């Protein structure tokens, strides 16, 4: 098994997530999460080939089709419908968010031995999974637009997926596929709410939702 290649894909997905912290264009964010997910699908393929498990290759195809292609395309159409292009963030500049993202990446790298399963050889992937989860949370906290927070949720879920794939001897493929379809349903529902929120409030800035209290 080419473990160095697996760790390289994991590191690439984490670096892409950090890059997304400094991006404001919604289209670029969607490209980022698509490429990030495609790298995780690549890890599935590497494991499937190395262990001769066709189930993992099927899972990779499902992940790529739904999460790397289908969901970003759907969110891009939703963004076009509500006519949004950029997310200015919530009181934190993209540069500062990017710096925090770099710190998160370093923490993930440093804490990898603490979160890695001793019996697994690719311990670096555990740190990158942790970095993805924390970066996804960072995106959800520091962004104004509902669609950007959905992207943060997808990034966080990618981190959970990466950890389960590389540190738990591969969860049953049916369980993984079930998670993928649950994420798809969640995003579809989010897309509907984004459209309805925009029609009701003429924007999808979540910081202004406090008006619902009155």
RABEL-V297474 format. One line per field, one symbol per residue. ss: DSSP state (~ for helix, > for strand, _ for the rest). A space follows every 10 residues. Layout:
ss: ???
This chain:
ss: __~~~~~~~~ ~~~~~~~~~~ ~___>~~~~~ ~~~~~~~~~~ ~~~~~~~~~~ ~__~~~~~~~ ~~~~~~~~~~ ~~~~~~~~~~ ~____>____ ___~~~~~~~ ~~~~~~~~~~ ~~~~~_____ ___~~~~~~~ ~~~~~~~~~~ ~~__>~~~~~ ~~~~~~~~~~ ~~~~~~~___ __~~~~~~~~ ~~~~~~~~~~ ~~~~~~~~~~ ~___>~~~~~ ~~~_
